[in-house]
Amino acid sequence: MGLLITLSSCGKSNDNKPAEKVAPLNLAVSTVVSTDSSGTVTFTAAAEHAVSYDYDFGNGHIRSTANGSTSYTYNTPGVNNYTVKVTAKSADGLTIGKSLTVTVPVSTKLIWSDEFNQDGAPDSKNWGYDIGTGDNGWGNNEAQYYTSRAENAAVSNGTLKINAMKESYDGKDYTSARLLTKGKFNFTYGRVEVSAKLPTGGGTWPAIWMLGSNITTAGWPACGEIDIMEHKGNEPQKIYGTVHHPGHAGGNADGGTTMVANETGAFHKYALDWSPTQLRWYVDDKLFFTFNNAAGLPFNHDYFILLNFAIGGTFGGAIDPAFTKGTMEVDYVRVYKN
C-alpha cells in the first residue's frame, strides 16, 4: 500500500503545459500586372495557418488584408521596379515573410511642363510673378520683398534659380522671387513632379505649392491650398507636405513630414498625386503622407502652381544673421494626367 502511494505522488501531469504556438507555413505570392499600363497590380498571397497578410508595396505604402488578396495602383510614370514585401501572420502572432520584385509600366500623359532649358528669364508663357511683401493679404510676416528681377529669378545651365539675397530693397532687408502659373496654367487632378535642390541657412523657407484658382473670389483658405514641399532652414532634412482648408489652416492645417538626407546638396523629386479620393505626397517616390479627399472639400477644382523662396516669417522662423544669399534650384516641373 505504501509503495503504491509513493509511485502515485511522483507522477507528473501534462495538464498545465502551454500549447505550442502555430506559425504560418509555405507562403506563396503571385502577381498580375495590368496590361493597360494603368499601374494596377493584383496580389494574391496564401500561407498555411495565416489569418492576415501585410503588404509593403515598395514605395512607402503599407496595407493589411485578411484573405491575402489585394490590388494596388502605382502612379509613377514610366517603367519602374518595386520590391514588395509580404508578411503572413498566424493567430498566435508568428510571421513568415517573402519579398518579390514587380515591374510596373505606367503610361500617364504629360500635360504641362517646364524643363528650364532656355537661359534667361523664366518663360513668360508659363510663369508670372507676385511682387511685393504680401502685406495686402498673402504674406506671412516674411522679411523679403519679392521682385521680378533677374537677380532673384533666372534660368541658366538647365535649371531655374530663385535667389534670396540680403539687401535693402523698398523697405525690406531681403529680396527673393515668387513665381506662379496663375492665369497661364490651371488644372484639376493629376500628378505633379518637381525636381529641386533646396537652400541652406536659418530662416530660409523654400516652397513648392498650389492654390485654388478661385482664390480671388473665394478667398483663403476657402479656395484651398496644397503644399507639395516646404522646408525650414532651421529644421535641416525635414520636409513638410500640407493642405489648408476651412477649419484646418495655418497652424491647424493637415499635413505630414519626412526626413530627407542631403536635401540641400542634391536634387530630390517632390511629387503629389491628386485625385477625387486622395492626395498623396512623395519624396523620391517614397510615400510619406496621405490625405483623404471628399466632395465637400476645396480640392476638387482648378489649381495653379507656385514656386517661391521666403525668408523668415511665421513658418521660416529666426533668420541667421550670417545669411547673405541662398538659392532654390529647380530642374523641372511636370504635370501628368491619366
N, C-alpha and C positions, 0 to 999 in steps of 0.2 A: 504493500500500500504506500509506504514511504517512497519507494522507487518511482512509482507512478506519479506522485505529486512533484517530485524533483524534475522529472523529464518534462512534465507539463509546464512548469514555471520557466524553463529555459527556451521554450519555443518562441519564435518571432512572428509577428503579424505583418502583412503587407498592406493593410487597410489604409494606412496614413502615407504611403509612398506617393509623392506628387506625380501627376500624369505627365508623360513625356510630351514636350511641345512639338507641334507639327509644322514643318517648314514647306514652302512651295517647292515643287519639283518640275523639271523638264519645261522650262519656259520657252515658248516658241512665239515669234513675232513675224507677221507678214505685212507687207505694204502694197498699196495700189496707188500709183501716181496718176492723177488725171491727165488724159491725153490732150485736153483742150488748152493747155498752158495757163490754166486759171490759178495754179499754185496749190490746188487742193490735193491732200494726201489722205487716204483712208488707211488706218492702222487696225490690225487685229492681233491681240495677244491672248495666249492661253497657257495656263500652268496648273498642274495638279495641286489641290489644296489652297488655291488662291481665292481670296474674297474681294480684292481690289487691286487696281493697277495704276501706277503713277507714270505719266509721260512727261519727260523734259524734251521739248521739241528742238532743242539746239540753238534757240535764239532768245533764251530767257523766259519763254512762256511755258508754264507748267500746268498740267491738267490731271485730274483723277477720274477714274471710271470704275464702276463695279464689275462690268461684264467684259472688260478688256478691249472693247471696240470703240473707236472714236475717229473723227476726221478733223483735220486742221488745214487752214488755208494760209500759205506763205505769201507775202506781198512784195518781197524784194525783187525788182525787175532783173531779168537775165536768167542764167542757169547757175544755180547755187547748190553747194553741198552742205547738208546739215547732219551733225552727229546726234541722233536721237537716242535717249536713254529710257528704257522701260524697266520699272521695278514692280514686281508682283509681291503681294503681301498676304500672309495667311491670317486666320482668325487669331492666332497666338502672337501676331506681330512680327514674325520672322519673314525675311525677304530673300528674293533672288532677283538678280538684275541682268540685263543684256543691253548692249549698245550696237547700233547699226547706222550706216550712212545712207541717206536718201538724197538723190539728185532731183532737184525740183526746177522745172522751167516755168518762168512767169513772163507772159507776154503782155506787158502793160504799155499803153500808148503814152509817149511823151507829148504833152500838150503845150508846154511852155518851158523855156529855159534861158538862162544867161550863162555862157561859159567864160565870159570876161576875156575874150581873145583879142579884142581891139584896144590898143593902147589909147589913153586919153581919158576924157570924161566918161562916166558911166552912160550907157546907151539911153538916150532920152526917150526912145520908144518904150523902154521897159521901166525906167525909174524917174521919179520926181523927188523933191526934197521937202522936208519940213524945215522951216527957217525960224530961228529964234530960240527962246528958252522954254516955250510951252507954258508960260505963265497965264495964258488965256484958256487953259483947261486941260492940256495934255502933258504937262510936265510933272515931275515928281521931286521938285526941290533940288534938281541937279545943279552942278556947278558949271556946266558948259553952255556955250552958245553954238547952236547948230548952224552951219553955213553950207553953201553950195560951192565953195572954193575948191580948186584942185589940190590945195594943201591938205584939205580934210577928206577928200574922196577922189580917187583916181584909179584907173586900170593900167597896170604895167606887168609885163612878163607873165601874162596869163592869169592874173588874179586881181581882184578888187581889193584895194587897201583903204580902209577907213581909219584915219589918223586922228587921235585925240592929242592935243598939244596944250601945254601950259603957256598961256599968253593972254595979255589983257585985250579984250575984244568986246566992245559995246556993253561995257559994264560987268562983264564976266571975266573970270580968271583962266578959263579954258575954252578951247574950241573943239568941235568934232562935227560929225555928219550923221544925218538920219535920212535914209533912202526908203522910198515906198513905191509900190506899184499901183496905188490908188488911182482910178480913172484910166489905167493903162492895161492892167490885167487883174481880173477878179474871177473867182471860181468857187464852186461848191463841191466838196468831197474830192478825195484823191490822195495821192502820196506826195509829200514834199521832202526833197533831199537837199541838204546844203552841206558842202564840204568847207570847213573853216578851221583856221588856226587862231587861237584867242590871245589877247594881250595879257601882259603881266602888270602887277602893281596894285597896291592897296587903293581902293576906291574905284577901280575900273569896273565897268558894267556893260559888257557887250551883250547883244540880244539878237535873236532870230525869231520873228514872231508874226502874228496875223491879227487883224482887226476886222470886225464885221463891216461890210461896205455901206451899211445903213447908219454908220456912226453919226453922220451929220443930222439925221432926223431922229434916230432913236436915242442917241447919247450913249455914254459909257456908264455902267457896264451892260446896259440893256442890249447893246449891239453884239456883245460877246468879244472875248479876247482869248487867243490861243498862243501861248508862249512855247515855241518849239525848243528853244535853248536860251537860258540865261546863265550868266556866270559872274560871280563876285571875285575880284582880285583878292579880297580879304578872306576868301574861303577857297584856297587852291584845290583844284581837281574836282570840286563839287559842281555838278551840272543840274540845273533845275528845269523841269517841264511842268507847265501850269495852265489852268483855264480859269478865267474870270467871268462871272455871270452874276445876275442879281441875287443878293444874299450870300454870295461867295466871291468876293472881290477884294483886292488889296491884300491885307494880311490874313484874310479869311478865305482866300482862294483855295481851289482844289489842285493838288499837284503832287509830284514825286521828285526824288533826286537820285543821282547815281554818281559814283566816283570814277573819274577818267584820268588815268596816268598820262603825263606829258601833254596835257591839253593846250599848253601854251607853246610847245616846241614842235608840234606836228599837227598835220591836218587830220581831223576826225569827221565822220559823216553823222550829221544830226538829222533825224528823219521823223516824220509824223505820218501815220496812216489815219485817215479821217473818213468815217462812213456814217450813215444814219444811226448805226447801233453802237459804235465805239470810236474813241480816239486813242491811239497807241503811240507812245514815244519810244524812240530807239537812239542809241549811240553805237555806231559801227555795227548796226544790225542786231544789237542786243536790246531786247525789250526791257524798259525799266519803269514804265508807268502806264496804266490803262484807266480810262475814264469812260463810263457808260453814257452814251448819248441817248436822248429821247426827244419826242416831238415837241415838248414844251420848253426845251432849252434853246438858247440862241446860237446853236451850232449846226443849223440846217439851212443856211442861206449863203450868199456870196461873201467871200473874204478877200482882202488884199494882203500882200506880204510887206514886211518891214525889216530892214537891216539897220541897226544903229549901235553906236558906241557912246554910252553915257559915262559921266564922271560923278561919283558921289551920289547924293540923293537918298531917298528913303530906303532904297534897296542896296545901292552901291556902298553906302557907309563912309567911314572915315577915309580921307584921301591921304596917301603917303606924301609928306612934304617933299620927298626926293623925286616924285614923279614929274617928268618933263614931257615925255612923249610915249605913246603906245600905239600899236597897230592891230586892228582886227582884219585878218586877211581871209578872203573868200575865194575859193577856187571855182565853184559853180553853185547855181540854184536851179533845181529841176522839179517840175511838177508833172506827175503821171496820173493817168486816169484809165480805168478798165473800159 
